[in-house]
Amino acid sequence: MDDFDVIVIGGGPVGENAAARTAAGGLKTALVEAERVGGECSYWACMPSKALLRPGHALAAARRVPGVPVGERLDPAAVLKRRNEFTSDWDDSGQVGWAVGAGLEVIRGRGRLAGERRVDVGGRVLTASRAVVVCTGSVPRIPSLPGLSDVPYWTSREATSAQEVPTSLVVLGGGVVGVEMAQAWARLGSAVTLIVSGERPLPRAEAFAGDLVAEGLREDGVTLRTGVKATGASVVDGEPTLSLSDGSSVSGAHLLIATGRQPATFDLGVERFGFAEGDALPVDDTGRVEGVEWLYAAGDVTGRALLTHQGKYAARAVGTAILTDATSPEPWTAPVATADHTAVPQVVFTDPEVASVGWTEAEAREKGLEIRVVDLDIAVAGSSLHADGYRGKARMIVNERTRTLVGVTFAGPDTAELVHAATIAIVGEVTVDRLWHAVPAYPTISEVWLRLLEAYGL
């Protein structure tokens, strides 16, 4: 039978969470996936990229502590083997087994919206009595660069799944993918050039964070070309080559295009309901698509917060909304202050790491808030024990009217584990006066919280 209560299109982490939630609530749920169950995050993004980065971070951390015997270089073959293990060699049978065990019917093929509560999968038409949920994620945004269509290039997929270390790599784009892959491959022995159009990488982060990451990249041998744009692409002497706005050019054995992502709404049938291919699906805080009662969406495809953890959070909200609609005459209303409005945590897994949540100073000022910004070097007992010459910075942004935090950024080695405390403080609207009583353990890097509050005046 091809009749279901719920049909979820897209079997990545977001789709898995939405489908598992509705199935657990007793609704017959289909999970439709065109490639691998587990999605981009499991096979070409979060997991393989961090597996490539971690060995270099561990070696760098060891070198910062005298007396620790370490090898001179990473073993690329071992690093790539471990990365392959994290992707299960791109075999999704384990993920499929989990989905079946969770009560889902996994249907292979590309799902397309075919009408009201109907999904076409290669000519097989599925119907949903309750809802269809779109969780198709995002795809790389490729710039309209003259000549690029005739030049071989990598996207994030090829960069995270390559089976050999490139002799040289040119990376176009200084966002998260660009900086993470530049550092990962540089530490594995590639000669990397990173092209950044602005003054520094990570343009959406606080400026000090981008500056610290730039220092870290340069220390690893990455050549940074800042303040220049690509004006054209070609193949010169067998190598992909970018022409730059300053009149120079740069070539490498491989070219990585890391210029952002866009919602994967292509070949999905969204035009049937008034939406354009390539555009995000507009949703409310329950995940319901604007103007279509039975259609929901979560994750990157909505354009709200292009992060796996935020997509999974949104998927849980969607599942709750569908289950509530199935059992109650009153529709479920999500909390007004949902996390993707006020408290989106993000970590850039470079060395140094950048961990942030909430708004930057510029964003808070644009919102018209009366704020106070507290900046500090991360220089506490825990950081000095962690590494000789530890370099890191912290910023805390306080809404002066409510005396609550609205943004926090940490930049430094191994600061990722600090961000959840900041997320809790922002989501919980904990006042700085109350935070004063959250005593950090000594000697940990978390003691920076005490120093921030002291600098604030408590």
Secondary structure, 3 states (H helix, E strand, C coil): CCEEEEEEECCCHHHHHHHHHHHHCCCCEEEEECCCCCHHHHHCCHHHHHHHHHHHHHHHHHHCCCCCCCCCCCCHHHHHHHHHHHCHHHCCHHHHHHHHHCCCEEEECCEEEEECCEEEECCEEEEEEEEEEECCCEEECCCCCCCHHHCCCECHHHHHHCCCCCCEEEEECCCHHHHHHHHHHHHCCCEEEEEECCCCCCCCCCHHHHHHHHHHHHHCCCEEEECCCEEEEEEECCEEEEEECCCCEEECCEEEECCCEEECCCCCCHHHHCCCCCCCCCECCCCEECCCCCEEECHHHHCCCCCHHHHHHHHHHHHHHHHHHHHCCCCCCCCCCCHHHHCCEEEECCCCEEEEEECCHHHHHHCCCCEEEEEEECCCHHHHHHCCCCCCEEEEEEECCCCEEEEEEEEECCCHHHHHHHHHHHHCCCEHHHHCCCCCCCCCHHHHHHHHHHHHCC
